[in-house]
Amino acid sequence: MPQTPHLERHFTASETVRDVVIGMSDGLTVPFALAAGLSGAVALTHVIITAGLAEIAAGSIAMGLGGYLAARSDAEHYASEQQREETEIRTVPEVEAEEVRGVFEAYGLTAAESAPVVAALQRHPAAWVDFMMRFELGLEKPDPKRAVSSALTIGGAYIAGGFIPLAPYFVAPSVRSALTLSVGVTLVALFVFGFIKARFTGAPPARSALQTALVGGAAAAAAFILARLVS
């Protein structure tokens, strides 16, 4: 009797998806809160637009630079740890072999059961280093182009998200109507973004969408109320 093939579905969100989520979530929230806050303090549309554009420019650069530095830090940390493992395999191989056995013991294997694998790794130094990086330190080799791509992705996503709450101020006849339209458009965008994000992260879509919209709405409401109190 033919059997139905077993298909496994796992969440494998790429680093690019994570960068888009980081940039888009901040891009939707921060300019939204800024525009709402200024709407509670000033009645000049061009002032809000100018401030919003300045914030989007500064925010995208800052977020992109943060992504670049984080990726560079990961790469430098990996290179440093790799060099240390290579040195230890050459100078204290018996200690490293014991560490390999310890990794397998954590999975319930006895010393006798792990001995053939330990011996095989000792014959292949490069594989041995890779094994120690992955299973002892929990590190994956980073993409050498990761830093630049991360900076561009996060910065671009921030800009794309930031223009959504700011766009109504370009077309609405007054600050009040622009704020109303911005609130509606941005809350819908936050809800949709939260739903799509859940498809990649594996979270419940409805809960993710609602949480994302609530966080963005709360930030904008707080900024608006504070601006009104100060002004």
MORALIN-V750651 format. One record per helix or strand of 2 or more residues. SS is the DSSP state (H for helix, E for strand). FROM is the first residue (numbers start at 1). TO is the last residue. If there is no record, write none. Layout:
[[SS | FROM | TO] [SS | FROM | TO]]
This chain:
[[H | 15 | 39] [H | 45 | 91] [H | 93 | 106] [H | 111 | 122] [H | 125 | 136] [H | 146 | 171] [H | 175 | 201] [H | 205 | 230]]
